[in-house]
Amino acid sequence: MYTNNFEIRAEHIALHYKNRWQVGLFFKWIKQHLHIKSFWGFTENAVRIQIFSAIATYCLVAIVEHDLRLNRSTFDVLRILSLPLFDKTPLKELFARVESVDDMLENDNQLCFNF
């Protein structure tokens, strides 16, 4: 397409492929971080709304992770936040509770069976 067209300047072709590479990196990031399993609609507007909603959610989770100074991955923070969807537990208390459970599991090397 561009490579055989000698009327277009080399800088323009290089810029085109650089932008194309950035688009590819953006969609790779979406696939790795947003975990969109399937789209609910297939129109351009439906796909845009779902991607923008997922990006906004990811940004909010990253803000919570940063503000609370959690030493967890964004995926772990999202997993913990999804547990008490209808609970009004404050975020600091929720993560303190989860950290105490993690500490207990980390310190306990024996299996526990509750009969």
Backbone hydrogen bonds in HBPLUS format (Angstrom, degrees):
<---DONOR---> <-ACCEPTOR-->    atom                        ^
c    i                          cat <-CA-CA->   ^        H-A-AA   ^      H-
h    n   atom  resd res      DA  || num        DHA   H-A  angle D-A-AA Bond
n    s   type  num  typ     dist DA aas  dist angle  dist       angle   num
A0005-ASN N   A0002-TYR O   3.17 MM   3  5.27 155.4  2.23 105.4 113.0     1
A0012-HIS N   A0009-ARG O   3.16 MM   3  5.41 124.1  2.49 101.2 114.1     2
A0013-ILE N   A0009-ARG O   3.25 MM   4  6.64 155.7  2.31 148.8 155.3     3
A0014-ALA N   A0010-ALA O   2.90 MM   4  6.13 162.7  1.94 152.5 157.3     4
A0015-LEU N   A0011-GLU O   2.92 MM   4  6.07 156.6  1.98 144.4 150.8     5
A0016-HIS N   A0012-HIS O   2.97 MM   4  6.15 154.4  2.04 143.3 150.4     6
A0017-TYR N   A0013-ILE O   3.05 MM   4  6.36 164.4  2.07 154.6 157.0     7
A0018-LYS N   A0014-ALA O   2.92 MM   4  6.08 147.0  2.03 144.1 154.1     8
A0019-ASN N   A0015-LEU O   2.94 MM   4  6.15 160.8  1.98 151.1 155.2     9
A0020-ARG N   A0016-HIS O   2.94 MM   4  6.17 152.6  2.02 145.1 153.7    10
A0021-TRP N   A0017-TYR O   2.92 MM   4  6.06 149.9  2.02 139.5 146.8    11
A0022-GLN N   A0018-LYS O   3.07 MM   4  6.38 149.7  2.16 143.6 151.5    12
A0023-VAL N   A0019-ASN O   3.08 MM   4  6.40 152.1  2.16 147.8 154.5    13
A0024-GLY N   A0020-ARG O   3.09 MM   4  6.41 157.5  2.14 146.0 151.9    14
A0025-LEU N   A0021-TRP O   2.93 MM   4  6.24 153.7  2.00 149.3 156.4    15
A0026-PHE N   A0022-GLN O   2.94 MM   4  6.15 152.2  2.02 145.0 152.5    16
A0027-PHE N   A0023-VAL O   3.07 MM   4  6.39 160.7  2.11 153.9 157.4    17
A0028-LYS N   A0024-GLY O   3.00 MM   4  6.19 146.5  2.11 142.1 152.0    18
A0029-TRP N   A0025-LEU O   2.91 MM   4  6.15 154.9  1.97 147.3 153.6    19
A0030-ILE N   A0026-PHE O   2.97 MM   4  6.29 154.3  2.04 145.8 153.1    20
A0031-LYS N   A0027-PHE O   3.01 MM   4  6.20 161.7  2.05 144.4 148.5    21
A0032-GLN N   A0028-LYS O   3.01 MM   4  6.23 148.3  2.12 145.0 153.7    22
A0033-HIS N   A0029-TRP O   2.89 MM   4  5.91 158.2  1.93 157.0 161.5    23
A0034-LEU N   A0030-ILE O   3.00 MM   4  5.26 153.2  2.08 134.2 142.7    24
A0047-VAL N   A0043-THR O   3.08 MM   4  6.33 165.1  2.10 157.7 161.0    25
A0048-ARG N   A0044-GLU O   2.97 MM   4  6.14 160.7  2.01 147.9 153.8    26
A0049-ILE N   A0045-ASN O   2.94 MM   4  6.11 165.0  1.96 151.6 155.4    27
A0050-GLN N   A0046-ALA O   3.07 MM   4  6.25 161.4  2.11 146.2 151.0    28
A0051-ILE N   A0047-VAL O   2.95 MM   4  6.13 162.5  1.98 152.2 157.0    29
A0052-PHE N   A0048-ARG O   2.82 MM   4  5.95 168.6  1.83 156.8 160.5    30
A0053-SER N   A0049-ILE O   2.90 MM   4  5.97 155.4  1.96 144.7 151.8    31
A0054-ALA N   A0050-GLN O   3.00 MM   4  6.15 154.6  2.07 142.7 149.4    32
A0055-ILE N   A0051-ILE O   2.92 MM   4  6.16 157.0  1.97 151.4 157.8    33
A0056-ALA N   A0052-PHE O   2.90 MM   4  6.06 159.3  1.94 147.4 153.2    34
A0057-THR N   A0053-SER O   2.95 MM   4  6.13 157.6  2.00 145.1 151.2    35
A0058-TYR N   A0054-ALA O   2.94 MM   4  6.13 159.2  1.98 145.4 151.3    36
A0059-CYS N   A0055-ILE O   2.90 MM   4  6.15 156.6  1.96 148.8 155.1    37
A0060-LEU N   A0056-ALA O   2.95 MM   4  6.21 157.7  2.00 149.0 154.8    38
A0061-VAL N   A0057-THR O   2.97 MM   4  6.21 158.7  2.02 151.7 157.4    39
A0062-ALA N   A0058-TYR O   2.93 MM   4  6.16 153.9  2.00 145.9 153.5    40
A0063-ILE N   A0059-CYS O   2.91 MM   4  6.16 147.7  2.02 145.6 154.4    41
A0064-VAL N   A0060-LEU O   2.97 MM   4  6.27 159.7  2.01 149.0 153.8    42
A0065-GLU N   A0061-VAL O   2.90 MM   4  6.11 163.1  1.93 149.5 154.5    43
A0066-HIS N   A0062-ALA O   2.94 MM   4  6.10 152.5  2.02 142.2 149.4    44
A0067-ASP N   A0063-ILE O   2.80 MM   4  5.95 174.0  1.81 159.0 160.8    45
A0068-LEU N   A0064-VAL O   3.00 MM   4  5.96 162.5  2.03 151.4 155.5    46
A0070-LEU N   A0065-GLU O   3.14 MM   5  5.35 161.6  2.18 151.4 156.4    47
A0069-ARG N   A0066-HIS O   3.16 MM   3  5.04 151.2  2.25  98.8 107.4    48
A0077-VAL N   A0073-SER O   3.03 MM   4  6.39 160.8  2.07 153.3 158.5    49
A0078-LEU N   A0074-THR O   2.96 MM   4  6.15 160.5  2.00 148.1 153.3    50
A0079-ARG N   A0075-PHE O   2.91 MM   4  6.11 152.0  1.99 145.1 153.3    51
A0080-ILE N   A0076-ASP O   2.90 MM   4  6.13 158.5  1.94 152.2 157.2    52
A0081-LEU N   A0077-VAL O   2.91 MM   4  6.09 159.0  1.95 149.6 155.8    53
A0082-SER N   A0078-LEU O   3.04 MM   4  6.14 135.2  2.25 138.4 149.2    54
A0083-LEU N   A0080-ILE O   3.27 MM   3  5.54 154.5  2.34 104.9 112.1    55
A0087-ASP N   A0084-PRO O   3.29 MM   3  5.07 168.9  2.31 104.9 107.1    56
A0094-LEU N   A0090-PRO O   2.93 MM   4  6.17 155.3  2.00 153.7 161.7    57
A0095-PHE N   A0091-LEU O   2.98 MM   4  6.22 165.9  2.00 159.5 161.1    58
A0096-ALA N   A0092-LYS O   2.94 MM   4  6.07 146.0  2.06 141.8 152.0    59
A0097-ARG N   A0093-GLU O   2.93 MM   4  6.09 155.1  2.00 146.1 152.1    60
A0098-VAL N   A0094-LEU O   3.08 MM   4  6.36 157.7  2.13 145.1 151.1    61
A0099-GLU N   A0095-PHE O   2.89 MM   4  6.00 155.8  1.95 143.0 149.7    62
A0100-SER N   A0096-ALA O   2.99 MM   4  6.20 152.2  2.07 145.0 151.8    63
A0101-VAL N   A0097-ARG O   3.14 MM   4  6.42 152.0  2.22 144.2 151.5    64
A0102-ASP N   A0098-VAL O   2.90 MM   4  6.15 156.9  1.95 148.0 154.9    65
A0103-ASP N   A0099-GLU O   2.88 MM   4  6.09 152.3  1.95 145.5 152.7    66
A0104-MET N   A0100-SER O   3.04 MM   4  6.25 154.8  2.11 141.7 148.1    67
A0105-LEU N   A0101-VAL O   2.97 MM   4  6.24 160.5  2.01 151.8 156.8    68
A0106-GLU N   A0102-ASP O   2.88 MM   4  6.02 148.1  1.98 143.8 153.2    69
A0107-ASN N   A0103-ASP O   2.96 MM   4  6.09 152.3  2.04 148.0 154.2    70
A0108-ASP N   A0104-MET O   3.05 MM   4  6.01 136.6  2.24 141.7 152.3    71
